[in-house]
Amino acid sequence: MPKMKTHSGAKKRFKVTGSGKLMRRKAGKNHLMEHKSSRLKRGKDGRVQVAPADAKQVKKMLGK
């Protein structure tokens, strides 16, 4: 059986914490920022946990 390859798009988008949680960036802070309020932009800071419904698929793509 060949080695399973990590999905290259997934490895750029998701990080696994020390305790095994999957973290992702919030959507909507990539471009077209000039018309968005500072409050909205601050709300897009940081990372959040991947939804449980998506976690299984993300883990598979990361080879976990």
PDB file as gemmi writes it, atoms N, CA and C in Angstrom:
CRYST1    1.000    1.000    1.000  90.00  90.00  90.00 P 1                      
ATOM      1  N   MET A   1       0.850  -1.195   0.000  1.00  0.00           N  
ATOM      2  CA  MET A   1       0.000   0.000   0.000  1.00  0.00           C  
ATOM      3  C   MET A   1       0.892   1.253   0.000  1.00  0.00           C  
ATOM      4  N   PRO A   2       0.700   2.177  -0.943  1.00  0.00           N  
ATOM      5  CA  PRO A   2       1.542   3.382  -0.959  1.00  0.00           C  
ATOM      6  C   PRO A   2       1.208   4.313   0.193  1.00  0.00           C  
ATOM      7  N   LYS A   3       2.142   5.195   0.466  1.00  0.00           N  
ATOM      8  CA  LYS A   3       1.916   6.181   1.517  1.00  0.00           C  
ATOM      9  C   LYS A   3       0.780   7.116   1.106  1.00  0.00           C  
ATOM     10  N   MET A   4       0.011   7.560   2.092  1.00  0.00           N  
ATOM     11  CA  MET A   4      -1.079   8.490   1.809  1.00  0.00           C  
ATOM     12  C   MET A   4      -0.507   9.910   1.770  1.00  0.00           C  
ATOM     13  N   LYS A   5      -0.839  10.657   0.733  1.00  0.00           N  
ATOM     14  CA  LYS A   5      -0.333  12.020   0.615  1.00  0.00           C  
ATOM     15  C   LYS A   5      -1.257  12.997   1.313  1.00  0.00           C  
ATOM     16  N   THR A   6      -0.654  13.973   1.983  1.00  0.00           N  
ATOM     17  CA  THR A   6      -1.410  15.055   2.603  1.00  0.00           C  
ATOM     18  C   THR A   6      -1.968  15.945   1.507  1.00  0.00           C  
ATOM     19  N   HIS A   7      -3.216  16.371   1.652  1.00  0.00           N  
ATOM     20  CA  HIS A   7      -3.849  17.286   0.685  1.00  0.00           C  
ATOM     21  C   HIS A   7      -3.156  18.640   0.810  1.00  0.00           C  
ATOM     22  N   SER A   8      -2.508  19.109  -0.272  1.00  0.00           N  
ATOM     23  CA  SER A   8      -1.679  20.305  -0.176  1.00  0.00           C  
ATOM     24  C   SER A   8      -2.488  21.572   0.095  1.00  0.00           C  
ATOM     25  N   GLY A   9      -3.762  21.598  -0.354  1.00  0.00           N  
ATOM     26  CA  GLY A   9      -4.607  22.755  -0.041  1.00  0.00           C  
ATOM     27  C   GLY A   9      -5.005  22.775   1.415  1.00  0.00           C  
ATOM     28  N   ALA A  10      -5.264  21.595   1.975  1.00  0.00           N  
ATOM     29  CA  ALA A  10      -5.691  21.502   3.368  1.00  0.00           C  
ATOM     30  C   ALA A  10      -4.562  21.863   4.329  1.00  0.00           C  
ATOM     31  N   LYS A  11      -3.342  21.459   4.003  1.00  0.00           N  
ATOM     32  CA  LYS A  11      -2.242  21.731   4.930  1.00  0.00           C  
ATOM     33  C   LYS A  11      -1.947  23.231   5.040  1.00  0.00           C  
ATOM     34  N   LYS A  12      -2.334  24.012   4.019  1.00  0.00           N  
ATOM     35  CA  LYS A  12      -2.153  25.463   4.065  1.00  0.00           C  
ATOM     36  C   LYS A  12      -3.270  26.146   4.849  1.00  0.00           C  
ATOM     37  N   ARG A  13      -4.432  25.493   4.944  1.00  0.00           N  
ATOM     38  CA  ARG A  13      -5.611  26.131   5.531  1.00  0.00           C  
ATOM     39  C   ARG A  13      -5.915  25.732   6.964  1.00  0.00           C  
ATOM     40  N   PHE A  14      -5.444  24.563   7.389  1.00  0.00           N  
ATOM     41  CA  PHE A  14      -5.798  24.049   8.717  1.00  0.00           C  
ATOM     42  C   PHE A  14      -4.546  23.745   9.528  1.00  0.00           C  
ATOM     43  N   LYS A  15      -4.652  23.961  10.845  1.00  0.00           N  
ATOM     44  CA  LYS A  15      -3.572  23.633  11.761  1.00  0.00           C  
ATOM     45  C   LYS A  15      -4.145  22.740  12.856  1.00  0.00           C  
ATOM     46  N   VAL A  16      -3.327  21.808  13.332  1.00  0.00           N  
ATOM     47  CA  VAL A  16      -3.736  20.931  14.420  1.00  0.00           C  
ATOM     48  C   VAL A  16      -3.026  21.405  15.682  1.00  0.00           C  
ATOM     49  N   THR A  17      -3.789  21.636  16.756  1.00  0.00           N  
ATOM     50  CA  THR A  17      -3.213  22.082  18.018  1.00  0.00           C  
ATOM     51  C   THR A  17      -2.557  20.905  18.732  1.00  0.00           C  
ATOM     52  N   GLY A  18      -1.870  21.200  19.812  1.00  0.00           N  
ATOM     53  CA  GLY A  18      -1.227  20.153  20.603  1.00  0.00           C  
ATOM     54  C   GLY A  18      -2.215  19.161  21.162  1.00  0.00           C  
ATOM     55  N   SER A  19      -3.419  19.634  21.472  1.00  0.00           N  
ATOM     56  CA  SER A  19      -4.438  18.742  22.027  1.00  0.00           C  
ATOM     57  C   SER A  19      -5.245  18.040  20.937  1.00  0.00           C  
ATOM     58  N   GLY A  20      -4.923  18.326  19.659  1.00  0.00           N  
ATOM     59  CA  GLY A  20      -5.566  17.619  18.553  1.00  0.00           C  
ATOM     60  C   GLY A  20      -6.748  18.332  17.916  1.00  0.00           C  
ATOM     61  N   LYS A  21      -7.041  19.566  18.379  1.00  0.00           N  
ATOM     62  CA  LYS A  21      -8.149  20.310  17.770  1.00  0.00           C  
ATOM     63  C   LYS A  21      -7.729  20.839  16.402  1.00  0.00           C  
ATOM     64  N   LEU A  22      -8.689  20.930  15.488  1.00  0.00           N  
ATOM     65  CA  LEU A  22      -8.433  21.476  14.150  1.00  0.00           C  
ATOM     66  C   LEU A  22      -8.844  22.936  14.133  1.00  0.00           C  
ATOM     67  N   MET A  23      -7.933  23.808  13.719  1.00  0.00           N  
ATOM     68  CA  MET A  23      -8.207  25.234  13.698  1.00  0.00           C  
ATOM     69  C   MET A  23      -8.184  25.741  12.259  1.00  0.00           C  
ATOM     70  N   ARG A  24      -9.020  26.777  12.002  1.00  0.00           N  
ATOM     71  CA  ARG A  24      -9.090  27.378  10.669  1.00  0.00           C  
ATOM     72  C   ARG A  24      -9.168  28.887  10.817  1.00  0.00           C  
ATOM     73  N   ARG A  25      -8.902  29.598   9.721  1.00  0.00           N  
ATOM     74  CA  ARG A  25      -9.073  31.053   9.688  1.00  0.00           C  
ATOM     75  C   ARG A  25     -10.526  31.376   9.416  1.00  0.00           C  
ATOM     76  N   LYS A  26     -10.935  32.581   9.801  1.00  0.00           N  
ATOM     77  CA  LYS A  26     -12.294  33.016   9.495  1.00  0.00           C  
ATOM     78  C   LYS A  26     -12.337  33.553   8.067  1.00  0.00           C  
ATOM     79  N   ALA A  27     -13.470  33.353   7.414  1.00  0.00           N  
ATOM     80  CA  ALA A  27     -13.623  33.773   6.020  1.00  0.00           C  
ATOM     81  C   ALA A  27     -13.871  35.275   5.927  1.00  0.00           C  
ATOM     82  N   GLY A  28     -13.492  35.876   4.810  1.00  0.00           N  
ATOM     83  CA  GLY A  28     -13.862  37.250   4.513  1.00  0.00           C  
ATOM     84  C   GLY A  28     -12.845  38.298   4.904  1.00  0.00           C  
ATOM     85  N   LYS A  29     -11.590  37.918   5.148  1.00  0.00           N  
ATOM     86  CA  LYS A  29     -10.588  38.931   5.499  1.00  0.00           C  
ATOM     87  C   LYS A  29      -9.408  38.871   4.537  1.00  0.00           C  
ATOM     88  N   ASN A  30      -9.711  38.615   3.277  1.00  0.00           N  
ATOM     89  CA  ASN A  30      -8.637  38.465   2.312  1.00  0.00           C  
ATOM     90  C   ASN A  30      -8.496  39.671   1.385  1.00  0.00           C  
ATOM     91  N   HIS A  31      -9.601  40.211   0.939  1.00  0.00           N  
ATOM     92  CA  HIS A  31      -9.551  41.371   0.042  1.00  0.00           C  
ATOM     93  C   HIS A  31     -10.850  42.145   0.184  1.00  0.00           C  
ATOM     94  N   LEU A  32     -10.976  43.250  -0.568  1.00  0.00           N  
ATOM     95  CA  LEU A  32     -12.136  44.151  -0.484  1.00  0.00           C  
ATOM     96  C   LEU A  32     -12.362  44.645   0.950  1.00  0.00           C  
ATOM     97  N   MET A  33     -11.272  45.031   1.602  1.00  0.00           N  
ATOM     98  CA  MET A  33     -11.343  45.395   3.016  1.00  0.00           C  
ATOM     99  C   MET A  33     -11.757  46.844   3.239  1.00  0.00           C  
ATOM    100  N   GLU A  34     -11.616  47.693   2.212  1.00  0.00           N  
ATOM    101  CA  GLU A  34     -11.799  49.132   2.443  1.00  0.00           C  
ATOM    102  C   GLU A  34     -13.227  49.514   2.824  1.00  0.00           C  
ATOM    103  N   HIS A  35     -14.223  48.741   2.387  1.00  0.00           N  
ATOM    104  CA  HIS A  35     -15.594  49.105   2.734  1.00  0.00           C  
ATOM    105  C   HIS A  35     -16.103  48.359   3.966  1.00  0.00           C  
ATOM    106  N   LYS A  36     -15.264  47.501   4.552  1.00  0.00           N  
ATOM    107  CA  LYS A  36     -15.666  46.781   5.752  1.00  0.00           C  
ATOM    108  C   LYS A  36     -15.276  47.584   6.985  1.00  0.00           C  
ATOM    109  N   SER A  37     -16.117  47.528   8.009  1.00  0.00           N  
ATOM    110  CA  SER A  37     -15.854  48.317   9.212  1.00  0.00           C  
ATOM    111  C   SER A  37     -14.689  47.710   9.998  1.00  0.00           C  
ATOM    112  N   SER A  38     -14.056  48.559  10.815  1.00  0.00           N  
ATOM    113  CA  SER A  38     -12.960  48.096  11.658  1.00  0.00           C  
ATOM    114  C   SER A  38     -13.439  47.025  12.614  1.00  0.00           C  
ATOM    115  N   ARG A  39     -14.660  47.202  13.097  1.00  0.00           N  
ATOM    116  CA  ARG A  39     -15.242  46.227  14.029  1.00  0.00           C  
ATOM    117  C   ARG A  39     -15.385  44.853  13.367  1.00  0.00           C  
ATOM    118  N   LEU A  40     -15.848  44.842  12.120  1.00  0.00           N  
ATOM    119  CA  LEU A  40     -15.988  43.594  11.379  1.00  0.00           C  
ATOM    120  C   LEU A  40     -14.626  42.960  11.132  1.00  0.00           C  
ATOM    121  N   LYS A  41     -13.644  43.787  10.764  1.00  0.00           N  
ATOM    122  CA  LYS A  41     -12.310  43.261  10.475  1.00  0.00           C  
ATOM    123  C   LYS A  41     -11.664  42.681  11.729  1.00  0.00           C  
ATOM    124  N   ARG A  42     -11.848  43.331  12.869  1.00  0.00           N  
ATOM    125  CA  ARG A  42     -11.324  42.796  14.126  1.00  0.00           C  
ATOM    126  C   ARG A  42     -11.984  41.467  14.477  1.00  0.00           C  
ATOM    127  N   GLY A  43     -13.263  41.352  14.146  1.00  0.00           N  
ATOM    128  CA  GLY A  43     -13.983  40.112  14.404  1.00  0.00           C  
ATOM    129  C   GLY A  43     -13.493  38.944  13.573  1.00  0.00           C  
ATOM    130  N   LYS A  44     -12.817  39.256  12.485  1.00  0.00           N  
ATOM    131  CA  LYS A  44     -12.276  38.207  11.617  1.00  0.00           C  
ATOM    132  C   LYS A  44     -10.870  37.774  12.039  1.00  0.00           C  
ATOM    133  N   ASP A  45     -10.315  38.384  13.089  1.00  0.00           N  
ATOM    134  CA  ASP A  45      -8.974  38.036  13.561  1.00  0.00           C  
ATOM    135  C   ASP A  45      -8.971  36.667  14.215  1.00  0.00           C  
ATOM    136  N   GLY A  46      -7.807  36.088  14.281  1.00  0.00           N  
ATOM    137  CA  GLY A  46      -7.624  34.863  15.037  1.00  0.00           C  
ATOM    138  C   GLY A  46      -8.112  33.628  14.310  1.00  0.00           C  
ATOM    139  N   ARG A  47      -8.135  32.545  15.052  1.00  0.00           N  
ATOM    140  CA  ARG A  47      -8.535  31.251  14.491  1.00  0.00           C  
ATOM    141  C   ARG A  47      -9.694  30.690  15.289  1.00  0.00           C  
ATOM    142  N   VAL A  48     -10.485  29.870  14.643  1.00  0.00           N  
ATOM    143  CA  VAL A  48     -11.605  29.203  15.298  1.00  0.00           C  
ATOM    144  C   VAL A  48     -11.536  27.709  14.999  1.00  0.00           C  
ATOM    145  N   GLN A  49     -12.225  26.944  15.815  1.00  0.00           N  
ATOM    146  CA  GLN A  49     -12.220  25.500  15.643  1.00  0.00           C  
ATOM    147  C   GLN A  49     -13.088  25.093  14.453  1.00  0.00           C  
ATOM    148  N   VAL A  50     -12.632  24.082  13.730  1.00  0.00           N  
ATOM    149  CA  VAL A  50     -13.396  23.541  12.606  1.00  0.00           C  
ATOM    150  C   VAL A  50     -14.677  22.905  13.154  1.00  0.00           C  
ATOM    151  N   ALA A  51     -15.788  23.096  12.446  1.00  0.00           N  
ATOM    152  CA  ALA A  51     -17.077  22.542  12.867  1.00  0.00           C  
ATOM    153  C   ALA A  51     -16.996  21.012  12.923  1.00  0.00           C  
ATOM    154  N   PRO A  52     -17.674  20.417  13.902  1.00  0.00           N  
ATOM    155  CA  PRO A  52     -17.638  18.949  14.030  1.00  0.00           C  
ATOM    156  C   PRO A  52     -18.082  18.218  12.759  1.00  0.00           C  
ATOM    157  N   ALA A  53     -19.014  18.819  12.009  1.00  0.00           N  
ATOM    158  CA  ALA A  53     -19.493  18.184  10.780  1.00  0.00           C  
ATOM    159  C   ALA A  53     -18.394  18.096   9.722  1.00  0.00           C  
ATOM    160  N   ASP A  54     -17.410  18.998   9.778  1.00  0.00           N  
ATOM    161  CA  ASP A  54     -16.336  19.026   8.785  1.00  0.00           C  
ATOM    162  C   ASP A  54     -15.044  18.378   9.283  1.00  0.00           C  
ATOM    163  N   ALA A  55     -14.942  18.168  10.573  1.00  0.00           N  
ATOM    164  CA  ALA A  55     -13.684  17.732  11.180  1.00  0.00           C  
ATOM    165  C   ALA A  55     -13.193  16.391  10.619  1.00  0.00           C  
ATOM    166  N   LYS A  56     -14.095  15.453  10.424  1.00  0.00           N  
ATOM    167  CA  LYS A  56     -13.700  14.121   9.945  1.00  0.00           C  
ATOM    168  C   LYS A  56     -13.042  14.215   8.567  1.00  0.00           C  
ATOM    169  N   GLN A  57     -13.642  15.012   7.689  1.00  0.00           N  
ATOM    170  CA  GLN A  57     -13.111  15.161   6.331  1.00  0.00           C  
ATOM    171  C   GLN A  57     -11.759  15.876   6.341  1.00  0.00           C  
ATOM    172  N   VAL A  58     -11.633  16.902   7.179  1.00  0.00           N  
ATOM    173  CA  VAL A  58     -10.379  17.652   7.270  1.00  0.00           C  
ATOM    174  C   VAL A  58      -9.269  16.752   7.808  1.00  0.00           C  
ATOM    175  N   LYS A  59      -9.571  15.973   8.825  1.00  0.00           N  
ATOM    176  CA  LYS A  59      -8.579  15.051   9.389  1.00  0.00           C  
ATOM    177  C   LYS A  59      -8.089  14.080   8.325  1.00  0.00           C  
ATOM    178  N   LYS A  60      -8.999  13.579   7.508  1.00  0.00           N  
ATOM    179  CA  LYS A  60      -8.618  12.631   6.461  1.00  0.00           C  
ATOM    180  C   LYS A  60      -7.683  13.296   5.451  1.00  0.00           C  
ATOM    181  N   MET A  61      -7.981  14.550   5.081  1.00  0.00           N  
ATOM    182  CA  MET A  61      -7.139  15.255   4.119  1.00  0.00           C  
ATOM    183  C   MET A  61      -5.751  15.541   4.689  1.00  0.00           C  
ATOM    184  N   LEU A  62      -5.660  15.727   6.004  1.00  0.00           N  
ATOM    185  CA  LEU A  62      -4.376  15.987   6.647  1.00  0.00           C  
ATOM    186  C   LEU A  62      -3.636  14.700   6.981  1.00  0.00           C  
ATOM    187  N   GLY A  63      -4.281  13.576   6.782  1.00  0.00           N  
ATOM    188  CA  GLY A  63      -3.640  12.299   7.071  1.00  0.00           C  
ATOM    189  C   GLY A  63      -3.575  11.990   8.542  1.00  0.00           C  
ATOM    190  N   LYS A  64      -4.544  12.479   9.323  1.00  0.00           N  
ATOM    191  CA  LYS A  64      -4.566  12.257  10.783  1.00  0.00           C  
ATOM    192  C   LYS A  64      -5.504  11.155  11.149  1.00  0.00           C  
TER     193      LYS A  64                                                      
END                                                                             
